[in-house]
Amino acid sequence: DCSKKVIVCVSEVEESKVRKFAGGLASMLEYIEVKKGARNVILVILQSSMLDKSRWPKEFGIFEELSFIDMSGHTSRMENFQRLCDKVTVSKRLEGMNYTSGDSRDEVIAYIESGNCSIKSVVSLMKTHEFDEEIQWKGCQWFTSLEPDHDFDIVEKHIEMRNKLIASEVSLTIIAAMENHRDSSRVQTFACWTIWHISRTWRNRQKLMALGIASHILQSMDLHVMQPSVQKYACMAVATLATSSIIAMKFLELEALGRVLLAMDNHLYDEGIQKAGCKALRKFCRSENCWRIVNAELVAKVVRSMDLHPNSQLVHEQASAVFWNMSFDVLGNRFLIQNHVASKLLKVMDRFQHCASLQKHILGTFSGMASIEVVRDELMRLDVGLKTLRVMDAHQQNEDLQQVAIALISILAKSKRHNLTLMRMDTGNRILRAMKNHRHSSQIQETACSVLFQFIIWNKHSFTFQNLRAQQEISLALRYHPDHSGVQRRATEALEFLYFI
């Protein structure tokens, strides 16, 4: 009870020791929280298996928001010992302080910087010091540390933490910070960054939009036009919020498109802004909204981003996604043709062969463009068919990419001449391989059976597919997807014509 700080060691051995005492582990941890508060607890991991919070005893749930110090191995102990000492030192200074006192400002900042905070404590401090610019941006910065930027690094615990942020009224705190510190680029940067993270969940997006977050983000962009960090994270926030077409339409009504394009114009050589800008444009160019905004200037600016950042996979990935959405709009398709986008994308395919998502976006763009017969002929002349098969060979286990590739082949094969050309490239073998590798994918099975039917009926290739044992894969598609009407119809058609032509 007299200690200024409590160090809680997390390991199976420590847990078994504590359970021997009266009341057990739960009682001890609850007592610590009541007496000292979560902000005065330092979690130390002594066993490597406990680095995964999902393996912690359920009693530790009251401290799951806290960061921990890894001292599970000799190397980590040596590296993190000073960090532990620093946290203890900070806690001594913070003990008994009056957060509302002007003299406590440095202590509050030190506490937030320590990282050993809880969501509730940071929200409380930001409310208490709502007009202190440094405390506000430090608090927003701490919120951004709770979740990684890259989607592929996000796990279940990050989603749970994201929902806790919303439940703790963080959104109201963020909006207050943005309003009270309009001229602070630091506050606006980390506020937009936090909004980007927490808006990854659909329900959170609805709550944020209901609070009018869109106008606050756009206001930040207007007030900090030449500040790269504000523009980047504002564009990322817009892109994430505009995931649904309804919200995208709301942003378009607020003239967000002009702000995004202006950010890209003012920061031509900033890779982060070009990527974020293209990501926002990608959401605006959905089929429901594309006809409202697409024009030659918009396409030219996306092409410019690609030209200025030829080695940026991230920029090309988002730019090609913009084109994919545009390609299914008649007007958008026309502008893609005028800007010779197909030839540019083919060069990008060669440059980033390893990136499956980028290849998928490009093949998707070609699918939209190939709906026009003249363009289809041009794409085949540019060897799009051959490049598509090479992509299928390089990414055989990527279900989404295989699906998009087969869909593109089905469009290219609509003419008898191209159908025969594709068959000579051993396309049938690639399609059957995709069916075998992704038997549980109803989309791949349906599209593949449809393409097989096209090949068989157009050029009488039934003998070729008999030799490839297509019957086996088509029969398995019927067996694996008995309740999928599309698979059943397409597979039955393919089987019927396989042996009757």
C-alpha positions in Angstrom: 0.0 0.0 0.0 2.9 2.4 0.5 4.5 1.8 -2.9 4.3 4.5 -5.6 4.2 1.9 -8.3 3.2 -1.7 -8.8 5.2 -3.9 -11.2 3.1 -6.9 -12.2 5.0 -9.8 -13.6 3.3 -11.9 -16.2 4.3 -15.6 -16.5 2.8 -19.0 -15.8 5.1 -19.4 -12.8 4.1 -16.0 -11.2 0.4 -16.8 -11.9 0.7 -20.2 -10.0 2.4 -18.5 -7.1 -0.3 -15.8 -6.7 -3.1 -18.3 -6.9 -1.9 -19.9 -3.6 -2.8 -16.8 -1.7 -6.3 -16.1 -0.3 -8.6 -14.5 -2.9 -6.3 -15.6 -5.8 -5.0 -13.7 -8.8 -8.3 -11.8 -9.5 -8.6 -10.4 -6.0 -5.0 -9.2 -6.0 -5.2 -7.5 -9.4 -8.5 -5.8 -8.6 -7.0 -4.6 -5.3 -4.1 -3.1 -7.3 -6.4 -1.3 -9.7 -8.6 0.2 -7.0 -5.7 1.3 -4.8 -3.2 2.5 -7.4 -5.1 2.9 -10.6 -4.1 1.3 -14.0 -1.7 4.2 -14.7 0.5 3.2 -11.8 0.9 -0.4 -13.0 3.9 -1.6 -15.0 3.4 -4.9 -16.8 6.5 -6.9 -17.2 6.5 -10.1 -19.4 8.9 -12.7 -18.0 7.9 -15.6 -20.3 8.1 -15.4 -24.1 4.8 -17.3 -24.5 3.0 -14.5 -22.7 4.0 -11.9 -25.3 0.7 -12.8 -26.9 -2.0 -11.2 -24.8 -4.6 -13.7 -25.9 -2.7 -16.3 -23.8 -2.8 -14.2 -20.6 -5.0 -15.5 -17.7 -8.4 -13.9 -18.0 -7.8 -12.0 -14.7 -5.3 -9.7 -16.5 -8.2 -8.4 -18.6 -8.4 -5.2 -16.5 -4.9 -4.2 -17.6 -5.1 -5.3 -21.3 -5.1 -1.7 -22.5 -1.7 -1.1 -21.0 1.6 -1.6 -22.9 4.1 -4.0 -21.4 7.9 -4.4 -21.1 9.4 -7.5 -22.6 11.9 -9.1 -20.2 11.3 -12.6 -21.3 14.9 -13.3 -22.5 18.4 -12.2 -21.7 18.7 -9.9 -24.7 15.3 -8.2 -24.1 16.1 -7.8 -20.4 19.3 -6.0 -21.2 17.6 -3.8 -23.8 14.5 -2.9 -21.7 15.9 -2.6 -18.2 16.5 1.2 -18.6 13.0 1.5 -20.0 11.6 -0.1 -16.8 13.7 2.3 -14.7 12.3 5.3 -16.7 8.8 4.2 -16.1 9.3 3.9 -12.4 10.9 7.3 -12.3 8.0 8.9 -14.2 5.6 7.2 -11.9 7.3 8.7 -8.8 7.0 12.2 -10.3 3.3 11.6 -11.1 2.3 10.2 -7.8 -0.2 12.5 -6.0 0.0 15.2 -8.7 -2.9 17.6 -9.3 -3.6 17.4 -13.0 -5.6 20.6 -13.0 -2.6 22.6 -11.7 -0.6 24.7 -14.1 2.6 23.3 -12.5 1.6 19.7 -13.4 1.7 20.3 -17.2 5.2 18.8 -17.7 4.2 15.8 -15.5 1.2 15.1 -17.6 3.2 15.2 -20.8 5.8 12.9 -19.2 3.1 10.5 -18.2 1.6 10.4 -21.7 5.1 10.0 -23.3 5.8 7.1 -20.9 3.3 5.1 -22.9 2.1 3.3 -19.8 -1.4 4.9 -20.1 -5.0 3.7 -20.3 -7.5 5.1 -22.7 -9.6 6.6 -19.9 -6.7 8.4 -18.3 -5.6 10.0 -21.6 -9.1 11.1 -22.4 -9.5 12.5 -18.9 -6.2 14.4 -19.2 -7.1 15.8 -22.6 -10.4 17.0 -21.3 -8.8 18.7 -18.3 -6.2 20.4 -20.4 -8.3 21.0 -23.5 -6.5 24.3 -24.4 -3.0 23.0 -24.0 -1.8 22.3 -27.5 1.1 20.0 -26.6 -1.0 17.8 -24.3 -3.6 17.5 -27.0 -1.3 16.4 -29.8 0.6 14.1 -27.4 -2.7 12.5 -26.4 -3.7 12.1 -30.1 -0.3 10.7 -30.9 -0.7 8.1 -28.1 -4.1 7.0 -29.6 -2.3 6.3 -33.0 0.2 4.0 -31.2 -2.6 1.6 -30.3 -3.0 0.2 -33.8 -0.6 -0.4 -36.7 -0.9 1.5 -40.0 -0.8 -1.5 -42.2 -4.0 -3.5 -42.5 -2.1 -6.8 -42.7 -0.6 -6.2 -39.3 -4.0 -5.8 -37.6 -5.1 -8.7 -35.3 -8.2 -9.2 -33.1 -6.8 -7.2 -30.2 -6.4 -4.1 -32.3 -10.1 -4.3 -33.3 -11.1 -4.7 -29.7 -9.0 -1.7 -28.7 -10.5 0.3 -31.6 -14.0 -0.3 -30.3 -12.9 0.7 -26.8 -11.7 4.0 -28.2 -15.1 4.8 -29.5 -16.8 3.6 -26.3 -14.6 5.9 -24.3 -15.8 9.0 -26.2 -12.4 9.4 -27.9 -14.1 10.8 -31.0 -15.6 13.7 -29.0 -12.2 14.4 -27.5 -10.6 14.4 -30.9 -13.2 16.7 -32.4 -12.7 19.1 -29.4 -9.0 19.1 -30.0 -9.4 19.8 -33.7 -11.7 22.7 -32.9 -9.7 24.2 -30.1 -6.4 24.0 -32.0 -7.3 24.7 -35.6 -3.9 26.3 -36.2 -1.9 23.5 -34.8 -0.6 21.2 -37.6 0.5 18.7 -34.9 -2.9 18.4 -33.4 -4.6 18.2 -36.8 -2.1 15.6 -38.0 -2.5 13.2 -35.1 -6.2 13.8 -34.9 -6.7 12.8 -38.5 -4.3 9.9 -38.0 -6.4 8.6 -35.1 -9.6 9.0 -37.1 -8.1 6.9 -39.9 -7.4 4.1 -37.5 -10.7 4.0 -35.6 -12.8 4.4 -38.8 -11.7 1.0 -40.1 -14.8 -0.5 -38.4 -18.1 0.0 -40.1 -20.0 0.9 -36.9 -17.3 3.4 -35.9 -17.6 5.1 -39.3 -21.3 5.6 -38.8 -20.8 7.1 -35.4 -18.0 9.4 -36.6 -20.0 10.7 -39.5 -23.0 11.3 -37.2 -20.7 13.6 -35.2 -19.9 15.6 -38.3 -16.3 14.4 -38.5 -16.2 14.9 -42.3 -16.4 18.7 -42.0 -13.6 18.8 -39.4 -11.3 16.7 -41.6 -11.9 19.0 -44.6 -11.4 22.1 -42.4 -8.0 20.7 -41.4 -7.1 20.4 -45.1 -8.2 23.9 -45.8 -6.2 25.4 -42.9 -3.0 23.5 -43.5 -2.8 23.3 -47.3 1.0 23.2 -47.4 1.5 20.9 -44.4 2.3 17.4 -45.8 1.5 15.4 -42.7 -1.9 17.0 -42.3 -2.8 16.4 -46.0 -1.6 12.8 -45.9 -3.5 11.7 -42.9 -6.6 13.7 -43.8 -6.7 11.9 -47.1 -6.2 8.6 -45.4 -9.1 9.4 -43.0 -11.3 10.4 -45.9 -10.4 7.2 -47.8 -11.2 5.0 -44.9 -14.5 6.7 -44.0 -15.6 6.7 -47.6 -15.6 2.9 -47.8 -19.4 2.9 -48.2 -20.9 4.7 -51.2 -23.3 6.7 -49.0 -20.4 8.2 -47.0 -18.4 8.7 -50.3 -21.4 10.7 -51.6 -21.5 12.8 -48.5 -17.8 13.7 -48.9 -18.4 14.6 -52.6 -21.3 16.9 -51.6 -18.8 18.6 -49.2 -16.4 19.1 -52.1 -13.8 16.7 -50.7 -12.7 15.8 -54.2 -11.3 19.2 -54.9 -9.3 19.1 -51.6 -7.8 15.7 -52.4 -6.7 16.8 -55.9 -5.3 20.1 -54.5 -3.3 18.1 -51.9 -1.9 15.9 -54.8 -1.1 19.1 -56.8 0.7 20.9 -53.9 2.8 17.8 -52.9 3.7 16.2 -56.2 6.8 14.5 -54.9 5.4 13.3 -51.6 4.8 9.6 -52.0 2.6 9.3 -48.9 0.2 12.0 -50.1 0.1 10.6 -53.7 -0.8 7.2 -52.3 -3.4 8.6 -49.8 -4.9 10.8 -52.5 -5.2 8.0 -54.9 -6.8 5.8 -52.2 -9.4 8.5 -51.6 -10.1 8.9 -55.3 -10.5 5.1 -55.5 -13.4 5.3 -53.0 -15.0 8.3 -54.8 -14.8 6.5 -58.2 -17.2 3.7 -57.3 -19.7 2.8 -60.0 -22.5 4.8 -58.2 -20.5 8.0 -58.2 -18.0 7.6 -61.0 -20.1 9.4 -63.6 -20.4 12.4 -61.4 -16.7 13.1 -61.1 -14.7 11.3 -63.8 -13.0 13.6 -66.3 -9.8 13.8 -68.3 -8.1 16.0 -65.7 -8.7 13.4 -62.9 -7.2 10.6 -65.0 -4.3 12.7 -66.0 -3.5 13.5 -62.3 -3.5 9.8 -61.4 -1.2 9.0 -64.3 1.0 11.9 -63.2 1.3 10.3 -59.8 2.5 7.0 -61.4 5.0 8.8 -63.6 6.5 10.9 -60.7 6.8 7.8 -58.5 7.8 5.0 -60.9 9.3 2.8 -58.2 6.6 3.2 -55.6 4.5 0.0 -55.3 2.1 1.7 -52.9 1.3 4.6 -55.3 0.9 2.2 -58.3 -1.3 -0.1 -56.2 -3.8 2.7 -55.3 -3.6 4.3 -58.8 -4.4 1.1 -60.6 -7.4 0.6 -58.2 -8.7 4.0 -59.2 -8.5 2.9 -62.8 -10.2 -0.4 -62.0 -13.2 1.5 -60.6 -13.2 3.9 -63.6 -13.0 1.2 -66.2 -16.6 0.1 -65.6 -18.0 3.5 -66.4 -18.4 4.3 -70.1 -17.0 7.8 -69.8 -14.2 6.7 -67.5 -13.2 4.0 -70.0 -13.0 6.6 -72.7 -10.6 8.7 -70.7 -8.4 5.7 -69.8 -8.1 5.0 -73.5 -7.2 8.6 -74.3 -4.5 8.6 -71.7 -3.0 5.3 -73.0 -3.4 3.8 -69.5 -3.2 0.2 -70.8 0.4 0.5 -72.0 1.4 2.2 -68.8 -0.2 -0.6 -66.7 1.6 -3.3 -68.7 5.0 -1.7 -67.8 3.9 -1.6 -64.1 3.0 -5.3 -64.3 6.5 -6.1 -65.4 8.1 -3.9 -62.7 6.1 -5.2 -59.7 5.6 -8.9 -60.7 5.7 -10.0 -57.0 2.8 -7.8 -55.8 -0.4 -9.8 -56.1 -2.7 -7.0 -55.1 -1.3 -4.7 -57.7 -1.5 -7.3 -60.4 -5.1 -7.9 -59.4 -6.0 -4.2 -59.8 -4.4 -4.1 -63.2 -6.2 -7.2 -64.5 -9.4 -5.8 -63.1 -8.8 -2.6 -65.0 -8.3 -4.6 -68.2 -11.5 -6.5 -67.6 -13.5 -3.2 -67.5 -11.7 -1.8 -70.6 -12.1 -5.1 -72.5 -15.9 -4.7 -72.5 -15.4 -2.5 -75.6 -14.6 -4.7 -78.6 -12.1 -2.3 -80.2 -10.2 -2.1 -76.8 -10.3 -5.8 -76.5 -8.5 -6.2 -79.8 -5.9 -3.6 -78.7 -5.3 -5.4 -75.4 -4.7 -8.7 -77.2 -2.3 -6.9 -79.5 -0.4 -5.7 -76.5 -0.1 -9.3 -75.2 -2.5 -8.8 -72.3 -3.6 -12.4 -72.7 -0.1 -13.8 -72.3 0.7 -11.5 -69.4 -2.4 -12.6 -67.6 -1.4 -16.2 -67.9 2.1 -15.4 -66.5 0.5 -13.7 -63.5 -1.7 -16.7 -62.9 1.5 -18.9 -62.9 3.3 -16.6 -60.5 0.4 -16.3 -58.0 -1.3 -19.7 -58.1 -2.5 -19.7 -54.5 -4.0 -16.2 -54.5 -7.7 -16.8 -54.8 -8.7 -13.2 -55.5 -6.1 -12.8 -58.2 -7.1 -16.1 -59.9 -10.7 -15.1 -59.9 -10.0 -11.7 -61.5 -7.7 -13.3 -64.1 -10.2 -15.9 -65.1 -12.9 -13.2 -65.4 -10.6 -11.2 -67.7 -9.9 -14.3 -69.9 -13.7 -14.9 -70.2 -14.1 -11.3 -71.6 -11.0 -11.6 -73.9 -12.3 -14.9 -75.2 -15.6 -13.5 -76.4 -14.4 -13.2 -80.0 -13.6 -16.4 -81.9 -10.2 -15.2 -83.0 -9.0 -14.3 -79.5 -10.6 -17.5 -78.2 -8.3 -19.6 -80.5 -5.3 -17.5 -79.6 -5.8 -18.0 -75.9 -6.3 -21.8 -76.3 -2.9 -22.0 -78.1 -1.3 -20.4 -75.0 -2.4 -23.4 -72.9 -5.1 -21.3 -71.2 -7.2 -24.3 -70.5 -4.6 -25.9 -68.3 -4.3 -22.7 -66.2 -8.0 -22.6 -65.7 -8.3 -26.2 -64.6 -5.3 -25.7 -62.2 -7.1 -22.7 -60.6 -10.2 -24.9 -60.2 -8.1 -27.6 -58.5 -6.3 -25.1 -56.2 -9.4 -23.3 -55.2 -12.2 -25.9 -55.1 -14.0 -24.2 -52.2 -14.3 -20.9 -54.1 -17.7 -20.7 -55.7 -16.7 -17.6 -57.7 -13.7 -19.3 -59.3 -15.7 -22.5 -60.1 -18.5 -20.6 -61.7 -16.4 -18.3 -63.8 -14.0 -21.1 -64.8 -16.8 -23.3 -65.9 -18.2 -20.4 -67.9 -14.9 -19.9 -69.6 -14.5 -23.6 -70.4 -18.0 -23.5 -71.9 -16.9 -20.6 -74.1 -13.8 -22.4 -75.3 -15.7 -25.6 -76.1 -18.6 -24.1 -78.0 -16.7 -21.4 -79.9 -13.9 -23.5 -81.4 -14.9 -27.1 -80.8 -12.2 -27.6 -78.2 -14.0 -30.5 -76.5 -11.3 -33.0 -77.5 -8.6 -30.8 -76.0 -10.4 -30.5 -72.7 -11.2 -34.2 -72.6 -7.4 -34.8 -72.8 -6.9 -32.3 -70.0 -9.5 -34.3 -67.9 -11.7 -31.3 -67.5 -14.6 -33.6 -66.7 -13.1 -34.4 -63.3 -12.7 -30.8 -62.2 -16.2 -29.8 -63.5 -17.7 -32.7 -61.7 -15.9 -31.8 -58.5 -17.3 -28.2 -58.8 -20.8 -29.7 -58.9 -20.1 -31.8 -55.8 -18.4 -29.0 -53.8 -21.1 -26.4 -54.5 -24.5 -28.3 -54.6 -26.4 -25.2 -53.4 -24.8 -22.6 -55.7 -27.1 -22.1 -58.7 -24.5 -20.3 -60.7 -21.9 -23.1 -60.3 -24.5 -25.8 -61.0 -25.7 -24.1 -64.2 -22.3 -23.3 -65.6 -20.8 -26.7 -64.8 -23.8 -28.5 -66.3 -23.5 -26.5 -69.5 -19.8 -27.2 -69.8 -20.2 -30.9 -69.2 -23.0 -31.2 -71.7 -21.1 -29.6 -74.5 -17.8 -31.3 -73.5 -19.1 -34.6 -74.9 -21.7 -33.6 -77.4 -19.8 -31.4 -79.8 
